Amino acid sequence: MPTHMVNMDALIPRDDFEALSSEPATQPSILSTTMKITDLGPDSLIYNVLRKPDFQRETANWNPEKVAELVRSFLEGDLIPSVILWRSPISGNIFVIDGAHRLSALIAWVHDDYGDQHASIRFFDNNIPTEQNKAAQATRKLIQESVGSYRDLNLALRNSDAAPKDRVRLARNLSAFAINLQWVSGGAEKAESSFFRINQQATPIDPTELEMIKARRKPNALAARAFIRAGTGHKYWSTFSEPTQEEIESIAKDVYDLIFRPSLDSAVRTADLPVAGRGYSADSVRMVFELVNFVNNLQPDMWREDTGRRRRKRVDGDALPALSDDEDGSTTLQFMKAVKRAAGKIAGNEPASLGLHPAVYFYSATGRFQPAAFLAAVAFVKDLADKRKIASFTDKRAEFEEFLVRYKYFLNQIVRSYGSLQRSVPPTLLMYQTIFGALLEECSDSEIIGRLKGQSALRSSIKEISSEDRAHGRNFSAETKNSIVLKEAIQSAPKCGICRARLYLRFITVDHKVRKEDGGDGTPENGQLTHPYCNSGYKEGRHASAREE
């Protein structure tokens, strides 16, 4: 069962290392070597100048147990590594170079905000995911059972006669213990280089996060940041004009709601599944960045600074153009609109939407969301649209999906063979294309499987299995339970009145069986549920073809 991480990103604001201030620059005569827990309260002078670099990764990589353990370790006087800070001589702000999670855990305890209280609610514009709330509640419960809240210890010290002895002891420790500090000297450039060097030595930054940090002013990274948090949280796009900021946040929320709603729990309990899995996860960051890049035809060499003179070339021989920083937000908006259009072709209720059923396309046989399947489906539909074959696909859609359901374990086999996300996308896309091509030629299941095995990229991955090949214990495992629910959801899904493929009830339209133009009325008997595209482009195209004949 996955553990939800505690989101403490709201507790230390971000700022630019070189942000200007109206105050004159100052050089400190001496910097403190310790920080008391009282310095982390909301009214503390130090807390109110505490900042993270604007490119700092999200402070959301610790689980509830780790947050609770850090608080307890501090109160017990255990050794906690020093927090490394840098004071800007321009703004006077104090930046956390290393130790943001440690410091944020203690701030969360002092403020009683583990991602679900005042500062977090304001930071995320009251858009707190279910997973984030669950992590916060779990953390608060662990800390209450372990050491008690910050407020409890304050009360214990004031009422030592009535309070439990262990709480009084911890409260007295609280009054004496402090966080050790180290300081980086020099200017903003030295502070930034120290940040990257230190953070890569200790707990390395996730490669995708690091890439997005280095490309933080590029439109693809800005677009991905906006999508990941539905346009809330730290506004990486705050330098753009107000109308541009508002449009970025509006598109980000629309796409987030389209692909990440409703929230996904660890156990599949309903057929109402989010198209793109759990929005609050490390995989979602990688997937969204890949989605932005794929939809906008971007390759890594276009934004990576280290390619320089050795920039690779396209197949046609021309050098790949470098992706420039986005100065006004126009390119970021262009990229975001392209993603919205692509997402709208597989999900939603717009006329062009195929309304793909998540349980059929994006979840494995065991109920696990597969990012590679989502990205491959986006690529597959984009390829169909580019080749003007959406209508041809709709002709064969019911058969196509029946094959995917019968051999759902093929997706698991590909992911096991290639690994998750990027490496599994090309073979999954190849599987979709091969199945569709074979169905156009009226091939049987055995012939389709033969063609799949004939593809060199799929030969070692695709293997037929029977129920006897699957070992099960006497009790239902979590995966087996998910599989049962998912199978039932697929089997009980209603069918589109036009193409006869499965309907996902969040993405449907009500269609006239006999068109209004042909005299059809609005009675229930003349209504049917359909996919949005089937009700618009496909049906109208079919009628136009019939008239021409």
Stockholm file with secondary structure:
# STOCKHOLM 1.0

chainA/1-549         MPTHMVNMDALIPRDDFEALSSEPATQPSILSTTMKITDLGPDSLIYNVLRKPDFQRETANWNPEKVAELVRSFLEGDLIPSVILWRSPISGNIFVIDGAHRLSALIAWVHDDYGDQHASIRFFDNNIPTEQNKAAQATRKLIQESVGSYRDLNLALRNSDAAPKDRVRLARNLSAFAINLQWVSGGAEKAESSFFRINQQATPIDPTELEMIKARRKPNALAARAFIRAGTGHKYWSTFSEPTQEEIESIAKDVYDLIFRPSLDSAVRTADLPVAGRGYSADSVRMVFELVNFVNNLQPDMWREDTGRRRRKRVDGDALPALSDDEDGSTTLQFMKAVKRAAGKIAGNEPASLGLHPAVYFYSATGRFQPAAFLAAVAFVKDLADKRKIASFTDKRAEFEEFLVRYKYFLNQIVRSYGSLQRSVPPTLLMYQTIFGALLEECSDSEIIGRLKGQSALRSSIKEISSEDRAHGRNFSAETKNSIVLKEAIQSAPKCGICRARLYLRFITVDHKVRKEDGGDGTPENGQLTHPYCNSGYKEGRHASAREE
#=GR chainA/1-549 SS CCCCCBCCTTSSCEECTTCCCSSCCCCCSCCCSEEEGGGGSTTCTTGGGEEEETTCCCSCCBCHHHHHHHHHHHHHTCCCCCEEEEECTTTCCEEEEECHHHHHHHHHHHHTCSSSSHHHHHHTTTCCCHHHHHHHHHHHHHHHHHTCCHHHHHHHHHTTTTSCHHHHHHHHHHHHCEEEEEECCSCHHHHHHHHHHHHHHSSCCCHHHHHHHHTTTSHHHHHHHHHHTTTCSSCTTTTSCHHHHHHHHHHHHHHHHHHHCSCCCSSCCSSCCCTTCCSSSHHHHHHHHHHHHHHTTCCGGGTCTTCGGGCCBCTTSCBCCCCCCCSSSHHHHHHHHHHHHHHHHHSSSSTTCCCCCHHHHTBCTTSCBCHHHHHHHHHHHHHHHHTTCHHHHHHHHHHHHHHHHHTTHHHHHHHHHHCSGGGGHHHHHHHHHHHHHHHHTTCCHHHHHHHHHHSTTTTTTCCCCCGGGSCCCSSCCHHHHHHHHHHHHHHHCCBCTTTCCBCCTTSCEEEESSCGGGTCCCSGGGEEEECHHIIIIIHHHHHHHHHHC
#=GC SS_cons         CCCCCBCCTTSSCEECTTCCCSSCCCCCSCCCSEEEGGGGSTTCTTGGGEEEETTCCCSCCBCHHHHHHHHHHHHHTCCCCCEEEEECTTTCCEEEEECHHHHHHHHHHHHTCSSSSHHHHHHTTTCCCHHHHHHHHHHHHHHHHHTCCHHHHHHHHHTTTTSCHHHHHHHHHHHHCEEEEEECCSCHHHHHHHHHHHHHHSSCCCHHHHHHHHTTTSHHHHHHHHHHTTTCSSCTTTTSCHHHHHHHHHHHHHHHHHHHCSCCCSSCCSSCCCTTCCSSSHHHHHHHHHHHHHHTTCCGGGTCTTCGGGCCBCTTSCBCCCCCCCSSSHHHHHHHHHHHHHHHHHSSSSTTCCCCCHHHHTBCTTSCBCHHHHHHHHHHHHHHHHTTCHHHHHHHHHHHHHHHHHTTHHHHHHHHHHCSGGGGHHHHHHHHHHHHHHHHTTCCHHHHHHHHHHSTTTTTTCCCCCGGGSCCCSSCCHHHHHHHHHHHHHHHCCBCTTTCCBCCTTSCEEEESSCGGGTCCCSGGGEEEECHHIIIIIHHHHHHHHHHC
//
